[in-house]
Amino acid sequence: MITMPFGRYKNRGITTVPRGYLRWLRDNVPLEPQMAYLVNCVIDKQPIDLESADLRTDEEKVAEIVKPWEG
C-alpha cells in the first residue's frame, strides 16, 4: 500500500485520501514527479503503474527535447 508521506492524511493509504484534498494538494503544493503522478492517478481514478510512468521533472523533459537541437 502506498501511503501519504506528509500532511493532514500522513500515513493513510493514498487511495483513501479524499479526492478534494488531493485536488487542493495538486493545485497548491509543488510535488515531486512521483507524488504528482500518484495524486493524479487517484484523482482521475486511474490505475497506479509506477513502472511505466514517466516520472521525469519538466526540466528533464525539456532538456531531452532541446539537446538534439543544440547540434
BALOBA-1460 file (C-alpha; in Angstrom, 3 decimals):
// residues 71
<rec num="1" residu="m" x="0.000" y="0.000" z="0.000"/>
<rec num="2" residu="i" x="1.267" y="3.467" z="-0.901"/>
<rec num="3" residu="t" x="0.771" y="5.952" z="1.927"/>
<rec num="4" residu="m" x="0.732" y="9.734" z="2.112"/>
<rec num="5" residu="p" x="4.183" y="10.830" z="3.321"/>
<rec num="6" residu="f" x="3.072" y="14.181" z="4.777"/>
<rec num="7" residu="g" x="0.182" y="16.490" z="5.557"/>
<rec num="8" residu="r" x="-3.201" y="16.067" z="7.121"/>
<rec num="9" residu="y" x="-3.529" y="12.456" z="5.947"/>
<rec num="10" residu="k" x="0.038" y="11.333" z="6.657"/>
<rec num="11" residu="n" x="0.413" y="7.532" z="6.818"/>
<rec num="12" residu="r" x="-3.019" y="6.897" z="5.288"/>
<rec num="13" residu="g" x="-3.270" y="4.879" z="2.104"/>
<rec num="14" residu="i" x="-3.245" y="7.345" z="-0.772"/>
<rec num="15" residu="t" x="-6.363" y="5.783" z="-2.281"/>
<rec num="16" residu="t" x="-8.277" y="6.500" z="0.955"/>
<rec num="17" residu="v" x="-7.420" y="10.219" z="0.999"/>
<rec num="18" residu="p" x="-10.384" y="12.392" z="-0.066"/>
<rec num="19" residu="r" x="-10.090" y="13.460" z="-3.702"/>
<rec num="20" residu="g" x="-10.913" y="17.051" z="-2.748"/>
<rec num="21" residu="y" x="-7.820" y="17.163" z="-0.544"/>
<rec num="22" residu="l" x="-5.709" y="15.645" z="-3.323"/>
<rec num="23" residu="r" x="-7.005" y="18.275" z="-5.773"/>
<rec num="24" residu="w" x="-6.077" y="21.014" z="-3.308"/>
<rec num="25" residu="l" x="-2.653" y="19.410" z="-2.825"/>
<rec num="26" residu="r" x="-2.034" y="19.200" z="-6.585"/>
<rec num="27" residu="d" x="-3.094" y="22.813" z="-7.124"/>
<rec num="28" residu="n" x="-1.233" y="24.360" z="-4.166"/>
<rec num="29" residu="v" x="1.846" y="22.310" z="-3.314"/>
<rec num="30" residu="p" x="4.864" y="21.719" z="-5.581"/>
<rec num="31" residu="l" x="5.056" y="17.925" z="-5.719"/>
<rec num="32" residu="e" x="7.889" y="15.652" z="-6.743"/>
<rec num="33" residu="p" x="7.110" y="13.832" z="-10.024"/>
<rec num="34" residu="q" x="6.268" y="10.502" z="-8.357"/>
<rec num="35" residu="m" x="3.912" y="12.109" z="-5.839"/>
<rec num="36" residu="a" x="2.255" y="14.194" z="-8.565"/>
<rec num="37" residu="y" x="1.731" y="11.026" z="-10.617"/>
<rec num="38" residu="l" x="0.157" y="9.204" z="-7.659"/>
<rec num="39" residu="v" x="-2.108" y="12.121" z="-6.794"/>
<rec num="40" residu="n" x="-3.281" y="12.443" z="-10.401"/>
<rec num="41" residu="c" x="-3.957" y="8.699" z="-10.651"/>
<rec num="42" residu="v" x="-6.185" y="8.797" z="-7.584"/>
<rec num="43" residu="i" x="-7.980" y="11.988" z="-8.662"/>
<rec num="44" residu="d" x="-8.610" y="10.589" z="-12.157"/>
<rec num="45" residu="k" x="-9.444" y="7.090" z="-10.839"/>
<rec num="46" residu="q" x="-6.663" y="5.567" z="-12.950"/>
<rec num="47" residu="p" x="-4.583" y="2.509" z="-12.046"/>
<rec num="48" residu="i" x="-1.202" y="3.227" z="-10.477"/>
<rec num="49" residu="d" x="1.630" y="1.809" z="-12.590"/>
<rec num="50" residu="l" x="4.935" y="3.212" z="-11.360"/>
<rec num="51" residu="e" x="6.990" y="1.012" z="-13.681"/>
<rec num="52" residu="s" x="5.645" y="2.542" z="-16.885"/>
<rec num="53" residu="a" x="5.055" y="6.097" z="-15.596"/>
<rec num="54" residu="d" x="7.185" y="8.956" z="-16.900"/>
<rec num="55" residu="l" x="8.436" y="10.438" z="-13.631"/>
<rec num="56" residu="r" x="10.936" y="12.903" z="-15.055"/>
<rec num="57" residu="t" x="10.716" y="16.531" z="-13.989"/>
<rec num="58" residu="d" x="9.591" y="19.125" z="-16.535"/>
<rec num="59" residu="e" x="13.178" y="20.362" z="-16.726"/>
<rec num="60" residu="e" x="14.401" y="16.874" z="-17.606"/>
<rec num="61" residu="k" x="11.757" y="16.542" z="-20.322"/>
<rec num="62" residu="v" x="12.658" y="19.911" z="-21.839"/>
<rec num="63" residu="a" x="16.383" y="19.106" z="-21.740"/>
<rec num="64" residu="e" x="15.729" y="15.895" z="-23.667"/>
<rec num="65" residu="i" x="13.896" y="17.838" z="-26.389"/>
<rec num="66" residu="v" x="16.319" y="20.762" z="-26.574"/>
<rec num="67" residu="k" x="19.506" y="18.657" z="-26.609"/>
<rec num="68" residu="p" x="19.072" y="17.406" z="-30.223"/>
<rec num="69" residu="w" x="18.517" y="20.987" z="-31.429"/>
<rec num="70" residu="e" x="21.776" y="22.218" z="-29.970"/>
<rec num="71" residu="g" x="23.594" y="20.233" z="-32.610"/>
